[in-house]
Structure formats: C-alpha cells, structure tokens
Amino acid sequence: MVVHAKYLVDTDWAVYYLRGREPYVTRLKVYREERLSVSVVSLAELYEGVFRAPDQQDKEKTLNDFLAGLVVVDVTRDVARTFGRLRAELRSKGITVADMDLLIGSTAV
C-alpha cells in the first residue's frame, strides 16, 4: 500500500522545527494536518544529528515524536531513476547539486 503525502519535509526544515524555530514550527503544524512525509535520506541525516549530540536519548525521543504520523518515503527504483535523470541533466548544464539534496528532491518528484 502506498501512502501519499502532500508535503515532503526537507532536512533543514525538520532541524529548525526540532529546535523550535519560527515560522517552521507553526507552518509544519499546519502542514501536518494535510499529511507530511520525510525522505529516508533526510531521516538518515537527522539520525546523524542525534548521534552527534551529547544528549542522544533525549534527541532521539524528540525526533521520534516529530516522526510520529509522518510518511517515510523510501528510495525506490523510480526515485533512483529520477535522481539519475536529474543529475545527468544538471551536470550537462554545468550545475552541481549535492547528492543527498538531489536524492531528497528526487523523492518529491
């Protein structure tokens, strides 16, 4: 079963939300009502932050609370194909985008 979400939360937005920064907290609370998703790639980046923190248990609990009800979007074959196509198009134009950012974006396309 595929569960669709209207919005994909980027890693930066998630970090700002978790740190209590406005307007991210308010906006994500509103968007949450319409179903939010997060890329598994963003999730990996967020877990890196957890394991770099001195208070890992607290940070992981906060992250898990944030993730409750969010759809985690996996890197599927279609996502990989989109990534490859976009990366080739961008490189042919001399544009470089960080792989993780492009992979996250590819989950939203």
PDB file as gemmi writes it, atoms N, CA and C in Angstrom:
CRYST1    1.000    1.000    1.000  90.00  90.00  90.00 P 1                      
ATOM      1  N   MET A   1       0.839  -1.180   0.000  1.00  0.00           N  
ATOM      2  CA  MET A   1       0.000   0.000   0.000  1.00  0.00           C  
ATOM      3  C   MET A   1       0.887   1.246   0.000  1.00  0.00           C  
ATOM      4  N   VAL A   2       0.639   2.156  -0.908  1.00  0.00           N  
ATOM      5  CA  VAL A   2       1.384   3.401  -0.993  1.00  0.00           C  
ATOM      6  C   VAL A   2       0.565   4.498  -0.332  1.00  0.00           C  
ATOM      7  N   VAL A   3       1.171   5.181   0.628  1.00  0.00           N  
ATOM      8  CA  VAL A   3       0.513   6.288   1.300  1.00  0.00           C  
ATOM      9  C   VAL A   3       1.124   7.573   0.777  1.00  0.00           C  
ATOM     10  N   HIS A   4       0.293   8.430   0.233  1.00  0.00           N  
ATOM     11  CA  HIS A   4       0.784   9.678  -0.341  1.00  0.00           C  
ATOM     12  C   HIS A   4       0.643  10.808   0.671  1.00  0.00           C  
ATOM     13  N   ALA A   5       1.576  11.727   0.588  1.00  0.00           N  
ATOM     14  CA  ALA A   5       1.541  12.910   1.436  1.00  0.00           C  
ATOM     15  C   ALA A   5       1.594  14.138   0.541  1.00  0.00           C  
ATOM     16  N   LYS A   6       1.060  15.215   1.034  1.00  0.00           N  
ATOM     17  CA  LYS A   6       1.027  16.443   0.242  1.00  0.00           C  
ATOM     18  C   LYS A   6       2.363  17.178   0.284  1.00  0.00           C  
ATOM     19  N   TYR A   7       3.070  17.092   1.412  1.00  0.00           N  
ATOM     20  CA  TYR A   7       4.318  17.825   1.584  1.00  0.00           C  
ATOM     21  C   TYR A   7       5.455  16.891   1.987  1.00  0.00           C  
ATOM     22  N   LEU A   8       6.642  17.191   1.472  1.00  0.00           N  
ATOM     23  CA  LEU A   8       7.865  16.483   1.854  1.00  0.00           C  
ATOM     24  C   LEU A   8       8.710  17.456   2.665  1.00  0.00           C  
ATOM     25  N   VAL A   9       9.010  17.095   3.904  1.00  0.00           N  
ATOM     26  CA  VAL A   9       9.791  17.954   4.792  1.00  0.00           C  
ATOM     27  C   VAL A   9      11.270  17.772   4.485  1.00  0.00           C  
ATOM     28  N   ASP A  10      11.950  18.865   4.179  1.00  0.00           N  
ATOM     29  CA  ASP A  10      13.389  18.829   3.954  1.00  0.00           C  
ATOM     30  C   ASP A  10      14.113  18.750   5.298  1.00  0.00           C  
ATOM     31  N   THR A  11      15.337  18.269   5.268  1.00  0.00           N  
ATOM     32  CA  THR A  11      16.122  18.112   6.491  1.00  0.00           C  
ATOM     33  C   THR A  11      16.238  19.429   7.251  1.00  0.00           C  
ATOM     34  N   ASP A  12      16.540  20.506   6.545  1.00  0.00           N  
ATOM     35  CA  ASP A  12      16.696  21.804   7.215  1.00  0.00           C  
ATOM     36  C   ASP A  12      15.426  22.212   7.955  1.00  0.00           C  
ATOM     37  N   TRP A  13      14.282  22.045   7.303  1.00  0.00           N  
ATOM     38  CA  TRP A  13      13.016  22.391   7.951  1.00  0.00           C  
ATOM     39  C   TRP A  13      12.797  21.542   9.199  1.00  0.00           C  
ATOM     40  N   ALA A  14      13.108  20.259   9.110  1.00  0.00           N  
ATOM     41  CA  ALA A  14      12.941  19.377  10.267  1.00  0.00           C  
ATOM     42  C   ALA A  14      13.837  19.829  11.416  1.00  0.00           C  
ATOM     43  N   VAL A  15      15.081  20.172  11.099  1.00  0.00           N  
ATOM     44  CA  VAL A  15      16.017  20.631  12.132  1.00  0.00           C  
ATOM     45  C   VAL A  15      15.504  21.916  12.775  1.00  0.00           C  
ATOM     46  N   TYR A  16      15.057  22.856  11.964  1.00  0.00           N  
ATOM     47  CA  TYR A  16      14.539  24.116  12.511  1.00  0.00           C  
ATOM     48  C   TYR A  16      13.313  23.862  13.389  1.00  0.00           C  
ATOM     49  N   TYR A  17      12.445  22.966  12.954  1.00  0.00           N  
ATOM     50  CA  TYR A  17      11.272  22.604  13.751  1.00  0.00           C  
ATOM     51  C   TYR A  17      11.706  22.011  15.090  1.00  0.00           C  
ATOM     52  N   LEU A  18      12.627  21.065  15.034  1.00  0.00           N  
ATOM     53  CA  LEU A  18      13.083  20.390  16.252  1.00  0.00           C  
ATOM     54  C   LEU A  18      13.773  21.351  17.214  1.00  0.00           C  
ATOM     55  N   ARG A  19      14.332  22.418  16.682  1.00  0.00           N  
ATOM     56  CA  ARG A  19      14.986  23.436  17.526  1.00  0.00           C  
ATOM     57  C   ARG A  19      14.015  24.523  17.974  1.00  0.00           C  
ATOM     58  N   GLY A  20      12.741  24.395  17.565  1.00  0.00           N  
ATOM     59  CA  GLY A  20      11.718  25.332  17.998  1.00  0.00           C  
ATOM     60  C   GLY A  20      11.722  26.665  17.276  1.00  0.00           C  
ATOM     61  N   ARG A  21      12.298  26.715  16.096  1.00  0.00           N  
ATOM     62  CA  ARG A  21      12.402  27.977  15.356  1.00  0.00           C  
ATOM     63  C   ARG A  21      11.122  28.276  14.581  1.00  0.00           C  
ATOM     64  N   GLU A  22      10.730  29.515  14.676  1.00  0.00           N  
ATOM     65  CA  GLU A  22       9.601  30.009  13.885  1.00  0.00           C  
ATOM     66  C   GLU A  22      10.139  30.585  12.585  1.00  0.00           C  
ATOM     67  N   PRO A  23       9.378  30.552  11.538  1.00  0.00           N  
ATOM     68  CA  PRO A  23       7.984  30.124  11.398  1.00  0.00           C  
ATOM     69  C   PRO A  23       7.835  28.626  11.134  1.00  0.00           C  
ATOM     70  N   TYR A  24       8.933  27.883  11.214  1.00  0.00           N  
ATOM     71  CA  TYR A  24       8.911  26.463  10.855  1.00  0.00           C  
ATOM     72  C   TYR A  24       7.974  25.648  11.740  1.00  0.00           C  
ATOM     73  N   VAL A  25       7.970  25.935  13.040  1.00  0.00           N  
ATOM     74  CA  VAL A  25       7.098  25.189  13.951  1.00  0.00           C  
ATOM     75  C   VAL A  25       5.635  25.395  13.566  1.00  0.00           C  
ATOM     76  N   THR A  26       5.244  26.634  13.395  1.00  0.00           N  
ATOM     77  CA  THR A  26       3.853  26.946  13.056  1.00  0.00           C  
ATOM     78  C   THR A  26       3.463  26.358  11.704  1.00  0.00           C  
ATOM     79  N   ARG A  27       4.313  26.540  10.717  1.00  0.00           N  
ATOM     80  CA  ARG A  27       3.975  26.044   9.373  1.00  0.00           C  
ATOM     81  C   ARG A  27       3.877  24.521   9.333  1.00  0.00           C  
ATOM     82  N   LEU A  28       4.815  23.842   9.972  1.00  0.00           N  
ATOM     83  CA  LEU A  28       4.758  22.377   9.933  1.00  0.00           C  
ATOM     84  C   LEU A  28       3.562  21.844  10.704  1.00  0.00           C  
ATOM     85  N   LYS A  29       3.148  22.541  11.744  1.00  0.00           N  
ATOM     86  CA  LYS A  29       1.932  22.125  12.453  1.00  0.00           C  
ATOM     87  C   LYS A  29       0.720  22.225  11.527  1.00  0.00           C  
ATOM     88  N   VAL A  30       0.661  23.271  10.722  1.00  0.00           N  
ATOM     89  CA  VAL A  30      -0.438  23.437   9.762  1.00  0.00           C  
ATOM     90  C   VAL A  30      -0.343  22.374   8.671  1.00  0.00           C  
ATOM     91  N   TYR A  31       0.853  22.198   8.110  1.00  0.00           N  
ATOM     92  CA  TYR A  31       1.047  21.221   7.031  1.00  0.00           C  
ATOM     93  C   TYR A  31       0.792  19.795   7.508  1.00  0.00           C  
ATOM     94  N   ARG A  32       1.070  19.537   8.771  1.00  0.00           N  
ATOM     95  CA  ARG A  32       0.874  18.191   9.327  1.00  0.00           C  
ATOM     96  C   ARG A  32      -0.583  17.745   9.184  1.00  0.00           C  
ATOM     97  N   GLU A  33      -1.487  18.701   9.225  1.00  0.00           N  
ATOM     98  CA  GLU A  33      -2.913  18.382   9.081  1.00  0.00           C  
ATOM     99  C   GLU A  33      -3.231  17.834   7.690  1.00  0.00           C  
ATOM    100  N   GLU A  34      -2.377  18.148   6.714  1.00  0.00           N  
ATOM    101  CA  GLU A  34      -2.606  17.692   5.339  1.00  0.00           C  
ATOM    102  C   GLU A  34      -1.701  16.528   4.961  1.00  0.00           C  
ATOM    103  N   ARG A  35      -1.051  15.951   5.910  1.00  0.00           N  
ATOM    104  CA  ARG A  35      -0.192  14.770   5.731  1.00  0.00           C  
ATOM    105  C   ARG A  35       1.211  15.160   5.264  1.00  0.00           C  
ATOM    106  N   LEU A  36       2.166  14.932   6.114  1.00  0.00           N  
ATOM    107  CA  LEU A  36       3.569  15.231   5.831  1.00  0.00           C  
ATOM    108  C   LEU A  36       4.348  13.960   5.576  1.00  0.00           C  
ATOM    109  N   SER A  37       5.394  14.094   4.775  1.00  0.00           N  
ATOM    110  CA  SER A  37       6.314  12.981   4.569  1.00  0.00           C  
ATOM    111  C   SER A  37       7.735  13.481   4.758  1.00  0.00           C  
ATOM    112  N   VAL A  38       8.641  12.540   4.910  1.00  0.00           N  
ATOM    113  CA  VAL A  38      10.064  12.833   5.033  1.00  0.00           C  
ATOM    114  C   VAL A  38      10.812  11.741   4.279  1.00  0.00           C  
ATOM    115  N   SER A  39      11.828  12.134   3.548  1.00  0.00           N  
ATOM    116  CA  SER A  39      12.635  11.158   2.818  1.00  0.00           C  
ATOM    117  C   SER A  39      13.473  10.352   3.798  1.00  0.00           C  
ATOM    118  N   VAL A  40      13.667   9.093   3.494  1.00  0.00           N  
ATOM    119  CA  VAL A  40      14.537   8.260   4.314  1.00  0.00           C  
ATOM    120  C   VAL A  40      15.958   8.838   4.329  1.00  0.00           C  
ATOM    121  N   VAL A  41      16.326   9.580   3.298  1.00  0.00           N  
ATOM    122  CA  VAL A  41      17.636  10.241   3.253  1.00  0.00           C  
ATOM    123  C   VAL A  41      17.690  11.350   4.301  1.00  0.00           C  
ATOM    124  N   SER A  42      16.633  12.144   4.409  1.00  0.00           N  
ATOM    125  CA  SER A  42      16.563  13.162   5.465  1.00  0.00           C  
ATOM    126  C   SER A  42      16.589  12.505   6.831  1.00  0.00           C  
ATOM    127  N   LEU A  43      15.892  11.393   6.952  1.00  0.00           N  
ATOM    128  CA  LEU A  43      15.870  10.666   8.213  1.00  0.00           C  
ATOM    129  C   LEU A  43      17.283  10.250   8.618  1.00  0.00           C  
ATOM    130  N   ALA A  44      18.070   9.781   7.664  1.00  0.00           N  
ATOM    131  CA  ALA A  44      19.460   9.411   7.948  1.00  0.00           C  
ATOM    132  C   ALA A  44      20.256  10.628   8.422  1.00  0.00           C  
ATOM    133  N   GLU A  45      20.036  11.772   7.778  1.00  0.00           N  
ATOM    134  CA  GLU A  45      20.733  12.996   8.190  1.00  0.00           C  
ATOM    135  C   GLU A  45      20.303  13.426   9.593  1.00  0.00           C  
ATOM    136  N   LEU A  46      19.022  13.281   9.896  1.00  0.00           N  
ATOM    137  CA  LEU A  46      18.529  13.633  11.225  1.00  0.00           C  
ATOM    138  C   LEU A  46      19.109  12.706  12.289  1.00  0.00           C  
ATOM    139  N   TYR A  47      19.220  11.421  11.977  1.00  0.00           N  
ATOM    140  CA  TYR A  47      19.834  10.490  12.927  1.00  0.00           C  
ATOM    141  C   TYR A  47      21.311  10.801  13.147  1.00  0.00           C  
ATOM    142  N   GLU A  48      21.986  11.307  12.128  1.00  0.00           N  
ATOM    143  CA  GLU A  48      23.370  11.734  12.331  1.00  0.00           C  
ATOM    144  C   GLU A  48      23.425  12.807  13.418  1.00  0.00           C  
ATOM    145  N   GLY A  49      22.498  13.757  13.352  1.00  0.00           N  
ATOM    146  CA  GLY A  49      22.433  14.801  14.372  1.00  0.00           C  
ATOM    147  C   GLY A  49      22.175  14.240  15.758  1.00  0.00           C  
ATOM    148  N   VAL A  50      21.312  13.236  15.842  1.00  0.00           N  
ATOM    149  CA  VAL A  50      21.036  12.584  17.122  1.00  0.00           C  
ATOM    150  C   VAL A  50      22.316  11.996  17.696  1.00  0.00           C  
ATOM    151  N   PHE A  51      23.060  11.275  16.882  1.00  0.00           N  
ATOM    152  CA  PHE A  51      24.232  10.564  17.380  1.00  0.00           C  
ATOM    153  C   PHE A  51      25.447  11.456  17.583  1.00  0.00           C  
ATOM    154  N   ARG A  52      25.371  12.694  17.104  1.00  0.00           N  
ATOM    155  CA  ARG A  52      26.436  13.656  17.364  1.00  0.00           C  
ATOM    156  C   ARG A  52      26.151  14.475  18.620  1.00  0.00           C  
ATOM    157  N   ALA A  53      24.938  14.399  19.123  1.00  0.00           N  
ATOM    158  CA  ALA A  53      24.536  15.203  20.281  1.00  0.00           C  
ATOM    159  C   ALA A  53      25.005  14.562  21.587  1.00  0.00           C  
ATOM    160  N   PRO A  54      25.316  15.391  22.578  1.00  0.00           N  
ATOM    161  CA  PRO A  54      25.716  14.837  23.875  1.00  0.00           C  
ATOM    162  C   PRO A  54      24.556  14.143  24.592  1.00  0.00           C  
ATOM    163  N   ASP A  55      23.333  14.585  24.332  1.00  0.00           N  
ATOM    164  CA  ASP A  55      22.141  14.006  24.962  1.00  0.00           C  
ATOM    165  C   ASP A  55      21.353  13.183  23.942  1.00  0.00           C  
ATOM    166  N   GLN A  56      21.965  12.114  23.479  1.00  0.00           N  
ATOM    167  CA  GLN A  56      21.412  11.316  22.381  1.00  0.00           C  
ATOM    168  C   GLN A  56      20.026  10.764  22.669  1.00  0.00           C  
ATOM    169  N   GLN A  57      19.804  10.280  23.875  1.00  0.00           N  
ATOM    170  CA  GLN A  57      18.495   9.686  24.183  1.00  0.00           C  
ATOM    171  C   GLN A  57      17.380  10.721  24.091  1.00  0.00           C  
ATOM    172  N   ASP A  58      17.626  11.907  24.627  1.00  0.00           N  
ATOM    173  CA  ASP A  58      16.615  12.970  24.554  1.00  0.00           C  
ATOM    174  C   ASP A  58      16.366  13.387  23.113  1.00  0.00           C  
ATOM    175  N   LYS A  59      17.442  13.543  22.348  1.00  0.00           N  
ATOM    176  CA  LYS A  59      17.321  13.958  20.948  1.00  0.00           C  
ATOM    177  C   LYS A  59      16.577  12.907  20.128  1.00  0.00           C  
ATOM    178  N   GLU A  60      16.859  11.628  20.400  1.00  0.00           N  
ATOM    179  CA  GLU A  60      16.179  10.572  19.646  1.00  0.00           C  
ATOM    180  C   GLU A  60      14.694  10.527  19.991  1.00  0.00           C  
ATOM    181  N   LYS A  61      14.352  10.742  21.250  1.00  0.00           N  
ATOM    182  CA  LYS A  61      12.940  10.774  21.636  1.00  0.00           C  
ATOM    183  C   LYS A  61      12.231  11.944  20.947  1.00  0.00           C  
ATOM    184  N   THR A  62      12.878  13.100  20.935  1.00  0.00           N  
ATOM    185  CA  THR A  62      12.308  14.271  20.269  1.00  0.00           C  
ATOM    186  C   THR A  62      12.106  14.001  18.782  1.00  0.00           C  
ATOM    187  N   LEU A  63      13.096  13.372  18.164  1.00  0.00           N  
ATOM    188  CA  LEU A  63      12.984  13.030  16.742  1.00  0.00           C  
ATOM    189  C   LEU A  63      11.845  12.046  16.514  1.00  0.00           C  
ATOM    190  N   ASN A  64      11.756  11.022  17.339  1.00  0.00           N  
ATOM    191  CA  ASN A  64      10.686  10.032  17.183  1.00  0.00           C  
ATOM    192  C   ASN A  64       9.308  10.656  17.370  1.00  0.00           C  
ATOM    193  N   ASP A  65       9.195  11.597  18.302  1.00  0.00           N  
ATOM    194  CA  ASP A  65       7.923  12.306  18.491  1.00  0.00           C  
ATOM    195  C   ASP A  65       7.561  13.096  17.233  1.00  0.00           C  
ATOM    196  N   PHE A  66       8.554  13.759  16.650  1.00  0.00           N  
ATOM    197  CA  PHE A  66       8.341  14.521  15.418  1.00  0.00           C  
ATOM    198  C   PHE A  66       7.908  13.602  14.276  1.00  0.00           C  
ATOM    199  N   LEU A  67       8.514  12.425  14.200  1.00  0.00           N  
ATOM    200  CA  LEU A  67       8.248  11.496  13.096  1.00  0.00           C  
ATOM    201  C   LEU A  67       6.895  10.798  13.202  1.00  0.00           C  
ATOM    202  N   ALA A  68       6.303  10.799  14.390  1.00  0.00           N  
ATOM    203  CA  ALA A  68       5.018  10.119  14.583  1.00  0.00           C  
ATOM    204  C   ALA A  68       3.986  10.692  13.614  1.00  0.00           C  
ATOM    205  N   GLY A  69       3.421   9.836  12.804  1.00  0.00           N  
ATOM    206  CA  GLY A  69       2.401  10.252  11.851  1.00  0.00           C  
ATOM    207  C   GLY A  69       2.932  10.710  10.509  1.00  0.00           C  
ATOM    208  N   LEU A  70       4.253  10.844  10.378  1.00  0.00           N  
ATOM    209  CA  LEU A  70       4.832  11.221   9.094  1.00  0.00           C  
ATOM    210  C   LEU A  70       5.036   9.978   8.232  1.00  0.00           C  
ATOM    211  N   VAL A  71       4.898  10.146   6.946  1.00  0.00           N  
ATOM    212  CA  VAL A  71       5.161   9.075   5.990  1.00  0.00           C  
ATOM    213  C   VAL A  71       6.643   9.128   5.638  1.00  0.00           C  
ATOM    214  N   VAL A  72       7.344   8.012   5.801  1.00  0.00           N  
ATOM    215  CA  VAL A  72       8.752   7.946   5.413  1.00  0.00           C  
ATOM    216  C   VAL A  72       8.814   7.419   3.983  1.00  0.00           C  
ATOM    217  N   VAL A  73       9.394   8.231   3.095  1.00  0.00           N  
ATOM    218  CA  VAL A  73       9.473   7.890   1.678  1.00  0.00           C  
ATOM    219  C   VAL A  73      10.815   7.219   1.411  1.00  0.00           C  
ATOM    220  N   ASP A  74      10.758   5.989   0.945  1.00  0.00           N  
ATOM    221  CA  ASP A  74      11.966   5.220   0.658  1.00  0.00           C  
ATOM    222  C   ASP A  74      12.576   5.602  -0.682  1.00  0.00           C  
ATOM    223  N   VAL A  75      13.835   5.235  -0.848  1.00  0.00           N  
ATOM    224  CA  VAL A  75      14.497   5.383  -2.142  1.00  0.00           C  
ATOM    225  C   VAL A  75      14.171   4.123  -2.939  1.00  0.00           C  
ATOM    226  N   THR A  76      13.266   4.270  -3.868  1.00  0.00           N  
ATOM    227  CA  THR A  76      12.830   3.159  -4.707  1.00  0.00           C  
ATOM    228  C   THR A  76      13.574   3.199  -6.040  1.00  0.00           C  
ATOM    229  N   ARG A  77      13.289   2.234  -6.864  1.00  0.00           N  
ATOM    230  CA  ARG A  77      13.875   2.212  -8.205  1.00  0.00           C  
ATOM    231  C   ARG A  77      13.477   3.462  -8.991  1.00  0.00           C  
ATOM    232  N   ASP A  78      12.212   3.875  -8.872  1.00  0.00           N  
ATOM    233  CA  ASP A  78      11.749   5.079  -9.567  1.00  0.00           C  
ATOM    234  C   ASP A  78      12.467   6.328  -9.061  1.00  0.00           C  
ATOM    235  N   VAL A  79      12.675   6.405  -7.747  1.00  0.00           N  
ATOM    236  CA  VAL A  79      13.402   7.542  -7.171  1.00  0.00           C  
ATOM    237  C   VAL A  79      14.836   7.551  -7.687  1.00  0.00           C  
ATOM    238  N   ALA A  80      15.466   6.379  -7.727  1.00  0.00           N  
ATOM    239  CA  ALA A  80      16.838   6.279  -8.235  1.00  0.00           C  
ATOM    240  C   ALA A  80      16.910   6.711  -9.696  1.00  0.00           C  
ATOM    241  N   ARG A  81      15.923   6.332 -10.468  1.00  0.00           N  
ATOM    242  CA  ARG A  81      15.884   6.715 -11.885  1.00  0.00           C  
ATOM    243  C   ARG A  81      15.731   8.227 -12.028  1.00  0.00           C  
ATOM    244  N   THR A  82      14.838   8.795 -11.232  1.00  0.00           N  
ATOM    245  CA  THR A  82      14.653  10.247 -11.255  1.00  0.00           C  
ATOM    246  C   THR A  82      15.945  10.957 -10.870  1.00  0.00           C  
ATOM    247  N   PHE A  83      16.610  10.468  -9.835  1.00  0.00           N  
ATOM    248  CA  PHE A  83      17.893  11.035  -9.413  1.00  0.00           C  
ATOM    249  C   PHE A  83      18.900  11.008 -10.561  1.00  0.00           C  
ATOM    250  N   GLY A  84      19.029   9.857 -11.205  1.00  0.00           N  
ATOM    251  CA  GLY A  84      19.978   9.730 -12.309  1.00  0.00           C  
ATOM    252  C   GLY A  84      19.668  10.671 -13.454  1.00  0.00           C  
ATOM    253  N   ARG A  85      18.392  10.773 -13.801  1.00  0.00           N  
ATOM    254  CA  ARG A  85      17.981  11.671 -14.888  1.00  0.00           C  
ATOM    255  C   ARG A  85      18.263  13.125 -14.539  1.00  0.00           C  
ATOM    256  N   LEU A  86      17.863  13.534 -13.341  1.00  0.00           N  
ATOM    257  CA  LEU A  86      18.072  14.922 -12.932  1.00  0.00           C  
ATOM    258  C   LEU A  86      19.555  15.266 -12.813  1.00  0.00           C  
ATOM    259  N   ARG A  87      20.325  14.350 -12.251  1.00  0.00           N  
ATOM    260  CA  ARG A  87      21.764  14.602 -12.095  1.00  0.00           C  
ATOM    261  C   ARG A  87      22.434  14.753 -13.455  1.00  0.00           C  
ATOM    262  N   ALA A  88      22.064  13.896 -14.408  1.00  0.00           N  
ATOM    263  CA  ALA A  88      22.625  13.986 -15.762  1.00  0.00           C  
ATOM    264  C   ALA A  88      22.242  15.312 -16.418  1.00  0.00           C  
ATOM    265  N   GLU A  89      20.970  15.700 -16.285  1.00  0.00           N  
ATOM    266  CA  GLU A  89      20.513  16.967 -16.867  1.00  0.00           C  
ATOM    267  C   GLU A  89      21.254  18.152 -16.260  1.00  0.00           C  
ATOM    268  N   LEU A  90      21.377  18.160 -14.950  1.00  0.00           N  
ATOM    269  CA  LEU A  90      22.051  19.269 -14.273  1.00  0.00           C  
ATOM    270  C   LEU A  90      23.532  19.334 -14.633  1.00  0.00           C  
ATOM    271  N   ARG A  91      24.187  18.186 -14.632  1.00  0.00           N  
ATOM    272  CA  ARG A  91      25.619  18.162 -14.967  1.00  0.00           C  
ATOM    273  C   ARG A  91      25.871  18.614 -16.398  1.00  0.00           C  
ATOM    274  N   SER A  92      24.956  18.263 -17.304  1.00  0.00           N  
ATOM    275  CA  SER A  92      25.133  18.683 -18.698  1.00  0.00           C  
ATOM    276  C   SER A  92      25.040  20.204 -18.834  1.00  0.00           C  
ATOM    277  N   LYS A  93      24.416  20.844 -17.840  1.00  0.00           N  
ATOM    278  CA  LYS A  93      24.304  22.307 -17.827  1.00  0.00           C  
ATOM    279  C   LYS A  93      25.363  22.949 -16.931  1.00  0.00           C  
ATOM    280  N   GLY A  94      26.263  22.115 -16.403  1.00  0.00           N  
ATOM    281  CA  GLY A  94      27.317  22.635 -15.536  1.00  0.00           C  
ATOM    282  C   GLY A  94      26.856  22.968 -14.127  1.00  0.00           C  
ATOM    283  N   ILE A  95      25.719  22.408 -13.732  1.00  0.00           N  
ATOM    284  CA  ILE A  95      25.156  22.675 -12.403  1.00  0.00           C  
ATOM    285  C   ILE A  95      25.441  21.487 -11.497  1.00  0.00           C  
ATOM    286  N   THR A  96      25.997  21.781 -10.327  1.00  0.00           N  
ATOM    287  CA  THR A  96      26.284  20.731  -9.355  1.00  0.00           C  
ATOM    288  C   THR A  96      25.369  20.909  -8.148  1.00  0.00           C  
ATOM    289  N   VAL A  97      24.694  19.843  -7.778  1.00  0.00           N  
ATOM    290  CA  VAL A  97      23.851  19.819  -6.584  1.00  0.00           C  
ATOM    291  C   VAL A  97      24.354  18.668  -5.726  1.00  0.00           C  
ATOM    292  N   ALA A  98      24.462  18.890  -4.423  1.00  0.00           N  
ATOM    293  CA  ALA A  98      24.913  17.834  -3.517  1.00  0.00           C  
ATOM    294  C   ALA A  98      24.037  16.595  -3.694  1.00  0.00           C  
ATOM    295  N   ASP A  99      24.678  15.431  -3.736  1.00  0.00           N  
ATOM    296  CA  ASP A  99      23.951  14.186  -3.993  1.00  0.00           C  
ATOM    297  C   ASP A  99      22.799  13.951  -3.020  1.00  0.00           C  
ATOM    298  N   MET A 100      23.036  14.172  -1.724  1.00  0.00           N  
ATOM    299  CA  MET A 100      21.972  13.930  -0.741  1.00  0.00           C  
ATOM    300  C   MET A 100      20.782  14.863  -1.000  1.00  0.00           C  
ATOM    301  N   ASP A 101      21.061  16.126  -1.309  1.00  0.00           N  
ATOM    302  CA  ASP A 101      19.976  17.076  -1.586  1.00  0.00           C  
ATOM    303  C   ASP A 101      19.196  16.675  -2.830  1.00  0.00           C  
ATOM    304  N   LEU A 102      19.911  16.248  -3.853  1.00  0.00           N  
ATOM    305  CA  LEU A 102      19.243  15.837  -5.084  1.00  0.00           C  
ATOM    306  C   LEU A 102      18.443  14.553  -4.871  1.00  0.00           C  
ATOM    307  N   LEU A 103      18.957  13.654  -4.062  1.00  0.00           N  
ATOM    308  CA  LEU A 103      18.236  12.413  -3.768  1.00  0.00           C  
ATOM    309  C   LEU A 103      16.961  12.715  -2.979  1.00  0.00           C  
ATOM    310  N   ILE A 104      17.050  13.623  -2.025  1.00  0.00           N  
ATOM    311  CA  ILE A 104      15.855  14.034  -1.276  1.00  0.00           C  
ATOM    312  C   ILE A 104      14.840  14.659  -2.227  1.00  0.00           C  
ATOM    313  N   GLY A 105      15.307  15.552  -3.078  1.00  0.00           N  
ATOM    314  CA  GLY A 105      14.420  16.180  -4.053  1.00  0.00           C  
ATOM    315  C   GLY A 105      13.794  15.172  -4.997  1.00  0.00           C  
ATOM    316  N   SER A 106      14.550  14.149  -5.344  1.00  0.00           N  
ATOM    317  CA  SER A 106      14.048  13.119  -6.262  1.00  0.00           C  
ATOM    318  C   SER A 106      12.903  12.324  -5.655  1.00  0.00           C  
ATOM    319  N   THR A 107      12.841  12.241  -4.334  1.00  0.00           N  
ATOM    320  CA  THR A 107      11.725  11.540  -3.699  1.00  0.00           C  
ATOM    321  C   THR A 107      10.440  12.352  -3.788  1.00  0.00           C  
ATOM    322  N   ALA A 108      10.577  13.658  -4.043  1.00  0.00           N  
ATOM    323  CA  ALA A 108       9.399  14.529  -4.108  1.00  0.00           C  
ATOM    324  C   ALA A 108       8.826  14.644  -5.510  1.00  0.00           C  
ATOM    325  N   VAL A 109       9.588  14.233  -6.514  1.00  0.00           N  
ATOM    326  CA  VAL A 109       9.156  14.409  -7.903  1.00  0.00           C  
ATOM    327  C   VAL A 109       8.136  13.354  -8.282  1.00  0.00           C  
TER     328      VAL A 109                                                      
END                                                                             
